[in-house]
Amino acid sequence: MTTAEIGDIIEFQDGLRGKVEKVNENSVIVDLTIMENFASLEMEEKTVINHKRYKIIESSSSK
């Protein structure tokens, strides 16, 4: 399993996407405000996702 790094864009839970802000031992903290439809989702700006529950969409090291 590849662990996300700060700045990576990840996808989780039925297509939600976010930008990784912090990497913890078992999880990442993600900023959800990068999604175009964020305002209509009525969610918090940030969430915690376990490493087992996401896939990396865009790596920050590839920019």
PDB file of N, CA, C, O and CB in Angstrom:
ATOM      1  N   MET A   1       0.842  -1.190   0.000  1.00  0.00           N
ATOM      2  CA  MET A   1       0.000   0.000   0.000  1.00  0.00           C
ATOM      3  C   MET A   1       0.884   1.249   0.000  1.00  0.00           C
ATOM      4  O   MET A   1       1.818   1.358   0.795  1.00  0.00           O
ATOM      5  CB  MET A   1      -0.956   0.000   1.226  1.00  0.00           C
ATOM      6  N   THR A   2       0.587   2.168  -0.879  1.00  0.00           N
ATOM      7  CA  THR A   2       1.318   3.425  -0.948  1.00  0.00           C
ATOM      8  C   THR A   2       0.633   4.449  -0.055  1.00  0.00           C
ATOM      9  O   THR A   2      -0.582   4.633  -0.119  1.00  0.00           O
ATOM     10  CB  THR A   2       1.407   3.938  -2.407  1.00  0.00           C
ATOM     11  N   THR A   3       1.420   5.105   0.769  1.00  0.00           N
ATOM     12  CA  THR A   3       0.895   6.130   1.662  1.00  0.00           C
ATOM     13  C   THR A   3       0.982   7.488   0.977  1.00  0.00           C
ATOM     14  O   THR A   3       1.997   7.823   0.366  1.00  0.00           O
ATOM     15  CB  THR A   3       1.666   6.142   3.007  1.00  0.00           C
ATOM     16  N   ALA A   4      -0.082   8.260   1.086  1.00  0.00           N
ATOM     17  CA  ALA A   4      -0.113   9.601   0.486  1.00  0.00           C
ATOM     18  C   ALA A   4       0.880  10.516   1.203  1.00  0.00           C
ATOM     19  O   ALA A   4       1.256  10.281   2.352  1.00  0.00           O
ATOM     20  CB  ALA A   4      -1.549  10.201   0.550  1.00  0.00           C
ATOM     21  N   GLU A   5       1.290  11.564   0.491  1.00  0.00           N
ATOM     22  CA  GLU A   5       2.184  12.573   1.043  1.00  0.00           C
ATOM     23  C   GLU A   5       1.467  13.919   1.038  1.00  0.00           C
ATOM     24  O   GLU A   5       0.449  14.087   0.366  1.00  0.00           O
ATOM     25  CB  GLU A   5       3.516  12.647   0.236  1.00  0.00           C
ATOM     26  N   ILE A   6       2.001  14.871   1.789  1.00  0.00           N
ATOM     27  CA  ILE A   6       1.409  16.209   1.838  1.00  0.00           C
ATOM     28  C   ILE A   6       1.338  16.787   0.429  1.00  0.00           C
ATOM     29  O   ILE A   6       2.324  16.767  -0.307  1.00  0.00           O
ATOM     30  CB  ILE A   6       2.227  17.144   2.772  1.00  0.00           C
ATOM     31  N   GLY A   7       0.176  17.299   0.062  1.00  0.00           N
ATOM     32  CA  GLY A   7      -0.037  17.889  -1.254  1.00  0.00           C
ATOM     33  C   GLY A   7      -0.673  16.955  -2.257  1.00  0.00           C
ATOM     34  O   GLY A   7      -1.148  17.408  -3.298  1.00  0.00           O
ATOM     35  N   ASP A   8      -0.696  15.650  -1.972  1.00  0.00           N
ATOM     36  CA  ASP A   8      -1.332  14.692  -2.875  1.00  0.00           C
ATOM     37  C   ASP A   8      -2.842  14.906  -2.883  1.00  0.00           C
ATOM     38  O   ASP A   8      -3.424  15.342  -1.890  1.00  0.00           O
ATOM     39  CB  ASP A   8      -0.993  13.240  -2.462  1.00  0.00           C
ATOM     40  N   ILE A   9      -3.469  14.591  -4.018  1.00  0.00           N
ATOM     41  CA  ILE A   9      -4.924  14.591  -4.128  1.00  0.00           C
ATOM     42  C   ILE A   9      -5.363  13.138  -4.013  1.00  0.00           C
ATOM     43  O   ILE A   9      -4.887  12.277  -4.753  1.00  0.00           O
ATOM     44  CB  ILE A   9      -5.419  15.251  -5.484  1.00  0.00           C
ATOM     45  N   ILE A  10      -6.276  12.871  -3.080  1.00  0.00           N
ATOM     46  CA  ILE A  10      -6.751  11.508  -2.893  1.00  0.00           C
ATOM     47  C   ILE A  10      -8.257  11.438  -3.114  1.00  0.00           C
ATOM     48  O   ILE A  10      -8.963  12.442  -3.032  1.00  0.00           O
ATOM     49  CB  ILE A  10      -6.391  10.997  -1.490  1.00  0.00           C
ATOM     50  N   GLU A  11      -8.730  10.222  -3.397  1.00  0.00           N
ATOM     51  CA  GLU A  11     -10.162   9.971  -3.578  1.00  0.00           C
ATOM     52  C   GLU A  11     -10.580   8.914  -2.577  1.00  0.00           C
ATOM     53  O   GLU A  11      -9.847   7.955  -2.337  1.00  0.00           O
ATOM     54  CB  GLU A  11     -10.491   9.520  -5.042  1.00  0.00           C
ATOM     55  N   PHE A  12     -11.758   9.087  -1.992  1.00  0.00           N
ATOM     56  CA  PHE A  12     -12.249   8.172  -0.975  1.00  0.00           C
ATOM     57  C   PHE A  12     -13.766   8.222  -0.950  1.00  0.00           C
ATOM     58  O   PHE A  12     -14.365   9.129  -1.528  1.00  0.00           O
ATOM     59  CB  PHE A  12     -11.666   8.517   0.411  1.00  0.00           C
ATOM     60  N   GLN A  13     -14.385   7.273  -0.298  1.00  0.00           N
ATOM     61  CA  GLN A  13     -15.824   7.264  -0.023  1.00  0.00           C
ATOM     62  C   GLN A  13     -16.690   7.780  -1.171  1.00  0.00           C
ATOM     63  O   GLN A  13     -17.155   8.919  -1.135  1.00  0.00           O
ATOM     64  CB  GLN A  13     -16.097   8.081   1.192  1.00  0.00           C
ATOM     65  N   ASP A  14     -16.903   6.962  -2.167  1.00  0.00           N
ATOM     66  CA  ASP A  14     -17.817   7.278  -3.273  1.00  0.00           C
ATOM     67  C   ASP A  14     -17.450   8.532  -4.054  1.00  0.00           C
ATOM     68  O   ASP A  14     -18.332   9.316  -4.402  1.00  0.00           O
ATOM     69  CB  ASP A  14     -19.199   7.432  -2.743  1.00  0.00           C
ATOM     70  N   GLY A  15     -16.178   8.735  -4.336  1.00  0.00           N
ATOM     71  CA  GLY A  15     -15.772   9.816  -5.228  1.00  0.00           C
ATOM     72  C   GLY A  15     -15.418  11.139  -4.592  1.00  0.00           C
ATOM     73  O   GLY A  15     -15.109  12.090  -5.309  1.00  0.00           O
ATOM     74  N   LEU A  16     -15.451  11.242  -3.273  1.00  0.00           N
ATOM     75  CA  LEU A  16     -15.018  12.485  -2.636  1.00  0.00           C
ATOM     76  C   LEU A  16     -13.518  12.639  -2.826  1.00  0.00           C
ATOM     77  O   LEU A  16     -12.784  11.652  -2.818  1.00  0.00           O
ATOM     78  CB  LEU A  16     -15.389  12.502  -1.124  1.00  0.00           C
ATOM     79  N   ARG A  17     -13.066  13.864  -2.994  1.00  0.00           N
ATOM     80  CA  ARG A  17     -11.643  14.137  -3.193  1.00  0.00           C
ATOM     81  C   ARG A  17     -11.165  15.212  -2.238  1.00  0.00           C
ATOM     82  O   ARG A  17     -11.927  16.082  -1.818  1.00  0.00           O
ATOM     83  CB  ARG A  17     -11.370  14.558  -4.637  1.00  0.00           C
ATOM     84  N   GLY A  18      -9.895  15.132  -1.907  1.00  0.00           N
ATOM     85  CA  GLY A  18      -9.314  16.132  -1.029  1.00  0.00           C
ATOM     86  C   GLY A  18      -7.811  16.195  -1.179  1.00  0.00           C
ATOM     87  O   GLY A  18      -7.187  15.300  -1.748  1.00  0.00           O
ATOM     88  N   LYS A  19      -7.240  17.270  -0.659  1.00  0.00           N
ATOM     89  CA  LYS A  19      -5.794  17.486  -0.703  1.00  0.00           C
ATOM     90  C   LYS A  19      -5.218  17.166   0.672  1.00  0.00           C
ATOM     91  O   LYS A  19      -5.692  17.685   1.683  1.00  0.00           O
ATOM     92  CB  LYS A  19      -5.447  18.956  -1.130  1.00  0.00           C
ATOM     93  N   VAL A  20      -4.199  16.313   0.712  1.00  0.00           N
ATOM     94  CA  VAL A  20      -3.595  15.885   1.970  1.00  0.00           C
ATOM     95  C   VAL A  20      -2.843  17.049   2.606  1.00  0.00           C
ATOM     96  O   VAL A  20      -1.984  17.666   1.977  1.00  0.00           O
ATOM     97  CB  VAL A  20      -2.647  14.686   1.744  1.00  0.00           C
ATOM     98  N   GLU A  21      -3.179  17.340   3.862  1.00  0.00           N
ATOM     99  CA  GLU A  21      -2.523  18.414   4.606  1.00  0.00           C
ATOM    100  C   GLU A  21      -1.563  17.887   5.666  1.00  0.00           C
ATOM    101  O   GLU A  21      -0.574  18.544   5.991  1.00  0.00           O
ATOM    102  CB  GLU A  21      -3.560  19.297   5.258  1.00  0.00           C
ATOM    103  N   LYS A  22      -1.853  16.695   6.209  1.00  0.00           N
ATOM    104  CA  LYS A  22      -0.994  16.118   7.235  1.00  0.00           C
ATOM    105  C   LYS A  22      -1.060  14.606   7.139  1.00  0.00           C
ATOM    106  O   LYS A  22      -2.124  14.035   6.898  1.00  0.00           O
ATOM    107  CB  LYS A  22      -1.406  16.599   8.649  1.00  0.00           C
ATOM    108  N   VAL A  23       0.090  13.957   7.329  1.00  0.00           N
ATOM    109  CA  VAL A  23       0.161  12.501   7.296  1.00  0.00           C
ATOM    110  C   VAL A  23       0.449  12.007   8.710  1.00  0.00           C
ATOM    111  O   VAL A  23       1.451  12.387   9.317  1.00  0.00           O
ATOM    112  CB  VAL A  23       1.255  12.006   6.289  1.00  0.00           C
ATOM    113  N   ASN A  24      -0.425  11.168   9.223  1.00  0.00           N
ATOM    114  CA  ASN A  24      -0.252  10.549  10.534  1.00  0.00           C
ATOM    115  C   ASN A  24       0.145   9.089  10.350  1.00  0.00           C
ATOM    116  O   ASN A  24       0.233   8.610   9.219  1.00  0.00           O
ATOM    117  CB  ASN A  24      -1.550  10.665  11.383  1.00  0.00           C
ATOM    118  N   GLU A  25       0.381   8.387  11.438  1.00  0.00           N
ATOM    119  CA  GLU A  25       0.804   6.993  11.361  1.00  0.00           C
ATOM    120  C   GLU A  25      -0.215   6.115  10.642  1.00  0.00           C
ATOM    121  O   GLU A  25       0.158   5.286   9.812  1.00  0.00           O
ATOM    122  CB  GLU A  25       1.051   6.454  12.749  1.00  0.00           C
ATOM    123  N   ASN A  26      -1.496   6.289  10.956  1.00  0.00           N
ATOM    124  CA  ASN A  26      -2.545   5.433  10.395  1.00  0.00           C
ATOM    125  C   ASN A  26      -3.544   6.155   9.505  1.00  0.00           C
ATOM    126  O   ASN A  26      -4.476   5.535   8.992  1.00  0.00           O
ATOM    127  CB  ASN A  26      -3.279   4.775  11.498  1.00  0.00           C
ATOM    128  N   SER A  27      -3.362   7.464   9.315  1.00  0.00           N
ATOM    129  CA  SER A  27      -4.361   8.233   8.581  1.00  0.00           C
ATOM    130  C   SER A  27      -3.770   9.511   8.005  1.00  0.00           C
ATOM    131  O   SER A  27      -2.622   9.866   8.276  1.00  0.00           O
ATOM    132  CB  SER A  27      -5.536   8.567   9.483  1.00  0.00           C
ATOM    133  N   VAL A  28      -4.584  10.192   7.202  1.00  0.00           N
ATOM    134  CA  VAL A  28      -4.210  11.509   6.667  1.00  0.00           C
ATOM    135  C   VAL A  28      -5.329  12.492   6.993  1.00  0.00           C
ATOM    136  O   VAL A  28      -6.490  12.105   7.121  1.00  0.00           O
ATOM    137  CB  VAL A  28      -3.950  11.448   5.115  1.00  0.00           C
ATOM    138  N   ILE A  29      -4.968  13.762   7.127  1.00  0.00           N
ATOM    139  CA  ILE A  29      -5.943  14.837   7.284  1.00  0.00           C
ATOM    140  C   ILE A  29      -6.060  15.508   5.929  1.00  0.00           C
ATOM    141  O   ILE A  29      -5.060  15.897   5.326  1.00  0.00           O
ATOM    142  CB  ILE A  29      -5.525  15.864   8.413  1.00  0.00           C
ATOM    143  N   VAL A  30      -7.303  15.642   5.455  1.00  0.00           N
ATOM    144  CA  VAL A  30      -7.565  16.055   4.080  1.00  0.00           C
ATOM    145  C   VAL A  30      -8.419  17.327   4.047  1.00  0.00           C
ATOM    146  O   VAL A  30      -9.383  17.459   4.802  1.00  0.00           O
ATOM    147  CB  VAL A  30      -8.262  14.924   3.305  1.00  0.00           C
ATOM    148  N   ASP A  31      -8.051  18.257   3.163  1.00  0.00           N
ATOM    149  CA  ASP A  31      -8.832  19.475   2.919  1.00  0.00           C
ATOM    150  C   ASP A  31      -9.796  19.193   1.770  1.00  0.00           C
ATOM    151  O   ASP A  31      -9.367  18.918   0.650  1.00  0.00           O
ATOM    152  CB  ASP A  31      -7.899  20.705   2.589  1.00  0.00           C
ATOM    153  N   LEU A  32     -11.077  19.259   2.044  1.00  0.00           N
ATOM    154  CA  LEU A  32     -12.100  18.930   1.044  1.00  0.00           C
ATOM    155  C   LEU A  32     -12.508  20.116   0.183  1.00  0.00           C
ATOM    156  O   LEU A  32     -13.232  19.934  -0.796  1.00  0.00           O
ATOM    157  CB  LEU A  32     -13.315  18.377   1.727  1.00  0.00           C
ATOM    158  N   THR A  33     -12.071  21.314   0.514  1.00  0.00           N
ATOM    159  CA  THR A  33     -12.536  22.514  -0.193  1.00  0.00           C
ATOM    160  C   THR A  33     -12.038  22.596  -1.630  1.00  0.00           C
ATOM    161  O   THR A  33     -12.430  23.508  -2.358  1.00  0.00           O
ATOM    162  CB  THR A  33     -12.098  23.747   0.553  1.00  0.00           C
ATOM    163  N   ILE A  34     -11.183  21.665  -2.061  1.00  0.00           N
ATOM    164  CA  ILE A  34     -10.719  21.687  -3.455  1.00  0.00           C
ATOM    165  C   ILE A  34     -11.790  21.208  -4.429  1.00  0.00           C
ATOM    166  O   ILE A  34     -11.687  21.445  -5.633  1.00  0.00           O
ATOM    167  CB  ILE A  34      -9.476  20.825  -3.604  1.00  0.00           C
ATOM    168  N   MET A  35     -12.824  20.531  -3.909  1.00  0.00           N
ATOM    169  CA  MET A  35     -13.886  20.041  -4.789  1.00  0.00           C
ATOM    170  C   MET A  35     -14.769  21.196  -5.241  1.00  0.00           C
ATOM    171  O   MET A  35     -15.120  22.063  -4.441  1.00  0.00           O
ATOM    172  CB  MET A  35     -14.732  18.966  -4.077  1.00  0.00           C
ATOM    173  N   GLU A  36     -15.126  21.208  -6.514  1.00  0.00           N
ATOM    174  CA  GLU A  36     -15.959  22.276  -7.064  1.00  0.00           C
ATOM    175  C   GLU A  36     -17.324  22.350  -6.388  1.00  0.00           C
ATOM    176  O   GLU A  36     -17.873  23.438  -6.215  1.00  0.00           O
ATOM    177  CB  GLU A  36     -16.139  22.078  -8.556  1.00  0.00           C
ATOM    178  N   ASN A  37     -17.870  21.206  -6.008  1.00  0.00           N
ATOM    179  CA  ASN A  37     -19.211  21.161  -5.410  1.00  0.00           C
ATOM    180  C   ASN A  37     -19.167  21.135  -3.885  1.00  0.00           C
ATOM    181  O   ASN A  37     -20.143  20.734  -3.251  1.00  0.00           O
ATOM    182  CB  ASN A  37     -19.965  19.943  -5.918  1.00  0.00           C
ATOM    183  N   PHE A  38     -18.068  21.549  -3.291  1.00  0.00           N
ATOM    184  CA  PHE A  38     -17.914  21.472  -1.832  1.00  0.00           C
ATOM    185  C   PHE A  38     -19.038  22.202  -1.091  1.00  0.00           C
ATOM    186  O   PHE A  38     -19.582  21.661  -0.128  1.00  0.00           O
ATOM    187  CB  PHE A  38     -16.566  22.056  -1.420  1.00  0.00           C
ATOM    188  N   ALA A  39     -19.392  23.393  -1.510  1.00  0.00           N
ATOM    189  CA  ALA A  39     -20.403  24.195  -0.815  1.00  0.00           C
ATOM    190  C   ALA A  39     -21.756  23.477  -0.748  1.00  0.00           C
ATOM    191  O   ALA A  39     -22.485  23.623   0.233  1.00  0.00           O
ATOM    192  CB  ALA A  39     -20.568  25.547  -1.510  1.00  0.00           C
ATOM    193  N   SER A  40     -22.086  22.719  -1.766  1.00  0.00           N
ATOM    194  CA  SER A  40     -23.384  22.045  -1.794  1.00  0.00           C
ATOM    195  C   SER A  40     -23.403  20.744  -0.981  1.00  0.00           C
ATOM    196  O   SER A  40     -24.472  20.177  -0.757  1.00  0.00           O
ATOM    197  CB  SER A  40     -23.771  21.750  -3.225  1.00  0.00           C
ATOM    198  N   LEU A  41     -22.258  20.274  -0.546  1.00  0.00           N
ATOM    199  CA  LEU A  41     -22.186  19.007   0.185  1.00  0.00           C
ATOM    200  C   LEU A  41     -22.512  19.133   1.668  1.00  0.00           C
ATOM    201  O   LEU A  41     -22.823  18.136   2.319  1.00  0.00           O
ATOM    202  CB  LEU A  41     -20.820  18.421   0.034  1.00  0.00           C
ATOM    203  N   GLU A  42     -22.445  20.336   2.201  1.00  0.00           N
ATOM    204  CA  GLU A  42     -22.715  20.579   3.616  1.00  0.00           C
ATOM    205  C   GLU A  42     -21.872  19.679   4.511  1.00  0.00           C
ATOM    206  O   GLU A  42     -22.393  18.969   5.371  1.00  0.00           O
ATOM    207  CB  GLU A  42     -24.193  20.367   3.914  1.00  0.00           C
ATOM    208  N   MET A  43     -20.558  19.722   4.292  1.00  0.00           N
ATOM    209  CA  MET A  43     -19.598  18.935   5.068  1.00  0.00           C
ATOM    210  C   MET A  43     -18.600  19.873   5.738  1.00  0.00           C
ATOM    211  O   MET A  43     -18.507  21.050   5.391  1.00  0.00           O
ATOM    212  CB  MET A  43     -18.860  17.904   4.164  1.00  0.00           C
ATOM    213  N   GLU A  44     -17.862  19.340   6.696  1.00  0.00           N
ATOM    214  CA  GLU A  44     -16.768  20.082   7.300  1.00  0.00           C
ATOM    215  C   GLU A  44     -15.674  20.276   6.254  1.00  0.00           C
ATOM    216  O   GLU A  44     -15.611  19.528   5.278  1.00  0.00           O
ATOM    217  CB  GLU A  44     -16.216  19.346   8.558  1.00  0.00           C
ATOM    218  N   GLU A  45     -14.813  21.275   6.450  1.00  0.00           N
ATOM    219  CA  GLU A  45     -13.744  21.553   5.487  1.00  0.00           C
ATOM    220  C   GLU A  45     -12.668  20.483   5.475  1.00  0.00           C
ATOM    221  O   GLU A  45     -12.044  20.240   4.443  1.00  0.00           O
ATOM    222  CB  GLU A  45     -13.117  22.885   5.785  1.00  0.00           C
ATOM    223  N   LYS A  46     -12.446  19.843   6.616  1.00  0.00           N
ATOM    224  CA  LYS A  46     -11.387  18.843   6.730  1.00  0.00           C
ATOM    225  C   LYS A  46     -11.934  17.562   7.326  1.00  0.00           C
ATOM    226  O   LYS A  46     -12.922  17.568   8.061  1.00  0.00           O
ATOM    227  CB  LYS A  46     -10.227  19.373   7.582  1.00  0.00           C
ATOM    228  N   THR A  47     -11.264  16.447   6.992  1.00  0.00           N
ATOM    229  CA  THR A  47     -11.652  15.156   7.546  1.00  0.00           C
ATOM    230  C   THR A  47     -10.417  14.278   7.673  1.00  0.00           C
ATOM    231  O   THR A  47      -9.368  14.573   7.100  1.00  0.00           O
ATOM    232  CB  THR A  47     -12.728  14.471   6.664  1.00  0.00           C
ATOM    233  N   VAL A  48     -10.555  13.198   8.429  1.00  0.00           N
ATOM    234  CA  VAL A  48      -9.475  12.244   8.632  1.00  0.00           C
ATOM    235  C   VAL A  48      -9.837  10.956   7.903  1.00  0.00           C
ATOM    236  O   VAL A  48     -10.947  10.445   8.048  1.00  0.00           O
ATOM    237  CB  VAL A  48      -9.223  11.982  10.152  1.00  0.00           C
ATOM    238  N   ILE A  49      -8.897  10.435   7.121  1.00  0.00           N
ATOM    239  CA  ILE A  49      -9.124   9.217   6.340  1.00  0.00           C
ATOM    240  C   ILE A  49      -8.026   8.209   6.650  1.00  0.00           C
ATOM    241  O   ILE A  49      -6.843   8.546   6.604  1.00  0.00           O
ATOM    242  CB  ILE A  49      -9.167   9.528   4.816  1.00  0.00           C
ATOM    243  N   ASN A  50      -8.407   6.981   6.963  1.00  0.00           N
ATOM    244  CA  ASN A  50      -7.460   5.906   7.204  1.00  0.00           C
ATOM    245  C   ASN A  50      -6.714   5.583   5.907  1.00  0.00           C
ATOM    246  O   ASN A  50      -7.282   5.679   4.819  1.00  0.00           O
ATOM    247  CB  ASN A  50      -8.182   4.648   7.753  1.00  0.00           C
ATOM    248  N   HIS A  51      -5.441   5.202   6.030  1.00  0.00           N
ATOM    249  CA  HIS A  51      -4.633   4.886   4.847  1.00  0.00           C
ATOM    250  C   HIS A  51      -5.251   3.774   3.988  1.00  0.00           C
ATOM    251  O   HIS A  51      -5.018   3.732   2.780  1.00  0.00           O
ATOM    252  CB  HIS A  51      -3.232   4.478   5.276  1.00  0.00           C
ATOM    253  N   LYS A  52      -6.019   2.895   4.583  1.00  0.00           N
ATOM    254  CA  LYS A  52      -6.627   1.780   3.847  1.00  0.00           C
ATOM    255  C   LYS A  52      -7.832   2.205   3.024  1.00  0.00           C
ATOM    256  O   LYS A  52      -8.321   1.429   2.203  1.00  0.00           O
ATOM    257  CB  LYS A  52      -7.037   0.691   4.807  1.00  0.00           C
ATOM    258  N   ARG A  53      -8.324   3.432   3.231  1.00  0.00           N
ATOM    259  CA  ARG A  53      -9.608   3.829   2.655  1.00  0.00           C
ATOM    260  C   ARG A  53      -9.530   4.893   1.563  1.00  0.00           C
ATOM    261  O   ARG A  53     -10.537   5.534   1.263  1.00  0.00           O
ATOM    262  CB  ARG A  53     -10.483   4.322   3.733  1.00  0.00           C
ATOM    263  N   TYR A  54      -8.372   5.091   0.971  1.00  0.00           N
ATOM    264  CA  TYR A  54      -8.263   6.070  -0.108  1.00  0.00           C
ATOM    265  C   TYR A  54      -7.337   5.565  -1.202  1.00  0.00           C
ATOM    266  O   TYR A  54      -6.582   4.609  -1.019  1.00  0.00           O
ATOM    267  CB  TYR A  54      -7.760   7.413   0.432  1.00  0.00           C
ATOM    268  N   LYS A  55      -7.420   6.240  -2.350  1.00  0.00           N
ATOM    269  CA  LYS A  55      -6.435   5.992  -3.406  1.00  0.00           C
ATOM    270  C   LYS A  55      -5.903   7.342  -3.862  1.00  0.00           C
ATOM    271  O   LYS A  55      -6.624   8.339  -3.884  1.00  0.00           O
ATOM    272  CB  LYS A  55      -7.061   5.187  -4.610  1.00  0.00           C
ATOM    273  N   ILE A  56      -4.632   7.352  -4.224  1.00  0.00           N
ATOM    274  CA  ILE A  56      -3.978   8.585  -4.652  1.00  0.00           C
ATOM    275  C   ILE A  56      -4.356   8.852  -6.103  1.00  0.00           C
ATOM    276  O   ILE A  56      -4.139   8.007  -6.972  1.00  0.00           O
ATOM    277  CB  ILE A  56      -2.426   8.495  -4.482  1.00  0.00           C
ATOM    278  N   ILE A  57      -4.922  10.028  -6.363  1.00  0.00           N
ATOM    279  CA  ILE A  57      -5.341  10.430  -7.701  1.00  0.00           C
ATOM    280  C   ILE A  57      -4.231  11.210  -8.391  1.00  0.00           C
ATOM    281  O   ILE A  57      -3.945  10.992  -9.569  1.00  0.00           O
ATOM    282  CB  ILE A  57      -6.626  11.271  -7.635  1.00  0.00           C
ATOM    283  N   GLU A  58      -3.607  12.123  -7.647  1.00  0.00           N
ATOM    284  CA  GLU A  58      -2.567  12.980  -8.207  1.00  0.00           C
ATOM    285  C   GLU A  58      -1.480  13.164  -7.159  1.00  0.00           C
ATOM    286  O   GLU A  58      -1.743  13.649  -6.058  1.00  0.00           O
ATOM    287  CB  GLU A  58      -3.147  14.357  -8.661  1.00  0.00           C
ATOM    288  N   SER A  59      -0.273  12.777  -7.503  1.00  0.00           N
ATOM    289  CA  SER A  59       0.841  12.884  -6.570  1.00  0.00           C
ATOM    290  C   SER A  59       1.456  14.287  -6.613  1.00  0.00           C
ATOM    291  O   SER A  59       1.636  14.859  -7.688  1.00  0.00           O
ATOM    292  CB  SER A  59       1.906  11.825  -6.890  1.00  0.00           C
ATOM    293  N   SER A  60       1.771  14.824  -5.458  1.00  0.00           N
ATOM    294  CA  SER A  60       2.391  16.152  -5.399  1.00  0.00           C
ATOM    295  C   SER A  60       3.798  16.135  -5.974  1.00  0.00           C
ATOM    296  O   SER A  60       4.295  17.171  -6.418  1.00  0.00           O
ATOM    297  CB  SER A  60       2.427  16.659  -3.958  1.00  0.00           C
ATOM    298  N   SER A  61       4.443  14.985  -5.973  1.00  0.00           N
ATOM    299  CA  SER A  61       5.808  14.889  -6.499  1.00  0.00           C
ATOM    300  C   SER A  61       5.844  14.865  -8.025  1.00  0.00           C
ATOM    301  O   SER A  61       6.910  15.015  -8.622  1.00  0.00           O
ATOM    302  CB  SER A  61       6.487  13.645  -5.956  1.00  0.00           C
ATOM    303  N   SER A  62       4.687  14.679  -8.660  1.00  0.00           N
ATOM    304  CA  SER A  62       4.646  14.644 -10.128  1.00  0.00           C
ATOM    305  C   SER A  62       4.417  16.012 -10.728  1.00  0.00           C
ATOM    306  O   SER A  62       4.348  16.137 -11.950  1.00  0.00           O
ATOM    307  CB  SER A  62       3.564  13.702 -10.600  1.00  0.00           C
ATOM    308  N   LYS A  63       4.294  17.055  -9.900  1.00  0.00           N
ATOM    309  CA  LYS A  63       4.040  18.406 -10.407  1.00  0.00           C
ATOM    310  C   LYS A  63       5.342  19.112 -10.678  1.00  0.00           C
ATOM    311  O   LYS A  63       5.341  20.264 -11.112  1.00  0.00           O
ATOM    312  CB  LYS A  63       3.197  19.217  -9.420  1.00  0.00           C
TER     313      LYS A  63
END
